Amino acid sequence: MTFAAQMRIGTLEITAMLAAVALVAARPRGGNPAEIASLVPVKAVLRVIELGRERRFEGLCPLSIGRDSSCELVLADIEVSRKHARLEAAGGVVFVRDLESSNGTFLNGRRLKSAIEVREGDEIDVGTTRLIVEQLQPWT
């Protein structure tokens, strides 16, 4: 085989590998956490901006968000449903899911249609309350 032919084959292999890496990097964030096999406990640290006040909240996923006292993160915002949303961890990945709330749940300004992956720095809006994801880390 000539040197030029070997270079063409090498270039095709590199191009194929780059395409594979691009596909993995561009994976969609949406998904169904129930379909992911292994559960890994994850601690979520949120900055809660509610009714003009700010506070920090730490909790283990899964954690429910709403006005009901049974929720892990209880909010006083009247625009928030009793059981509004839920953070779930599956396979070390955290997802936010709307629990059929009256006013919907938004991630970075977009209304949720299904569970979607949450990352540090993301903003979750429930009612007029904003939750900023400061940290997501495996719980040990």
C-alpha positions in Angstrom: 0.0 0.0 0.0 1.3 3.4 -0.9 2.0 6.2 1.6 -0.8 8.3 0.1 -3.3 5.5 0.4 -2.3 4.9 4.1 -2.8 8.6 4.8 -6.3 8.6 3.3 -7.3 5.6 5.4 -5.8 7.3 8.5 -7.7 10.5 7.8 -11.0 8.6 7.4 -10.4 6.9 10.8 -9.7 10.2 12.5 -12.8 11.8 10.9 -14.9 8.9 12.1 -13.6 9.1 15.6 -14.2 12.9 15.7 -17.8 12.3 14.6 -18.3 9.8 17.3 -16.9 12.1 20.0 -19.2 14.9 18.7 -22.3 12.7 18.9 -21.5 11.8 22.5 -20.8 15.4 23.5 -24.0 16.6 21.9 -26.2 14.0 23.7 -29.6 15.4 24.6 -30.3 16.4 28.2 -33.8 15.0 28.4 -34.7 11.5 29.5 -36.6 9.3 31.8 -34.7 8.7 35.0 -36.7 5.5 35.6 -35.0 4.0 32.6 -31.5 4.5 34.0 -30.4 1.4 35.9 -28.2 2.4 38.8 -29.1 4.9 41.5 -26.4 7.1 43.0 -27.4 9.4 45.9 -26.7 13.0 45.0 -26.6 16.0 47.3 -28.1 19.2 45.7 -27.2 22.7 46.9 -29.7 25.3 45.8 -29.9 29.0 46.2 -33.6 29.8 46.7 -34.8 33.3 45.8 -38.4 33.5 47.1 -40.6 36.5 47.9 -37.6 38.9 47.8 -35.5 36.8 50.2 -32.6 34.5 49.5 -31.6 31.4 51.3 -29.5 28.3 50.7 -31.0 24.8 50.7 -29.1 21.5 50.8 -30.9 18.1 50.3 -30.5 14.6 49.0 -32.2 13.6 45.8 -34.9 12.6 45.3 -36.4 15.8 46.8 -39.8 17.3 46.3 -40.5 21.0 45.9 -43.8 22.6 46.8 -46.0 24.3 49.4 -47.0 21.1 51.1 -45.3 20.4 54.4 -44.4 16.9 53.2 -42.0 18.3 50.6 -38.3 18.5 51.4 -38.1 22.0 50.0 -41.2 23.9 51.3 -42.0 27.2 49.6 -44.4 29.9 50.7 -45.0 31.3 47.2 -48.7 31.1 46.4 -47.9 30.5 42.7 -46.3 27.2 43.6 -48.4 24.1 43.7 -48.6 21.9 46.8 -46.5 19.3 45.1 -44.9 21.3 42.2 -41.6 19.6 41.1 -39.1 17.0 42.0 -35.3 16.6 41.7 -34.4 13.0 41.0 -31.0 11.4 40.7 -30.3 8.3 38.6 -26.9 7.0 37.5 -25.3 10.1 39.1 -27.3 12.4 36.9 -29.9 14.8 38.4 -33.2 15.5 36.7 -36.0 17.9 37.4 -39.6 16.8 36.8 -42.8 18.9 36.9 -45.4 17.1 39.0 -48.4 18.4 36.9 -48.3 21.7 38.6 -50.8 24.5 37.8 -48.2 27.0 36.6 -45.5 24.7 35.2 -41.8 24.3 36.0 -39.1 26.0 33.9 -35.5 25.2 33.4 -33.4 28.1 32.2 -36.6 29.8 30.9 -38.0 26.8 29.0 -41.1 25.0 30.3 -40.6 21.4 31.1 -42.4 18.8 29.0 -40.6 15.8 30.6 -37.8 15.2 33.0 -34.6 16.9 32.0 -31.1 16.9 33.3 -30.0 19.6 35.7 -26.5 20.9 35.8 -24.7 23.3 38.1 -25.6 26.9 37.3 -29.0 26.0 35.9 -32.0 28.1 37.0 -35.3 26.4 37.9 -38.4 28.6 38.1 -41.4 27.4 40.1 -44.1 30.0 40.5 -42.3 33.3 41.1 -39.5 31.5 43.0 -36.1 30.9 41.4 -33.9 28.0 42.4 -30.3 28.3 41.3 -28.4 25.0 41.2 -25.1 25.8 43.0 -23.7 22.3 43.5 -24.5 18.7 42.6 -22.2 16.1 44.2 -22.3 12.4 45.0 -23.3 11.8 48.6 -20.9 9.8 50.6 
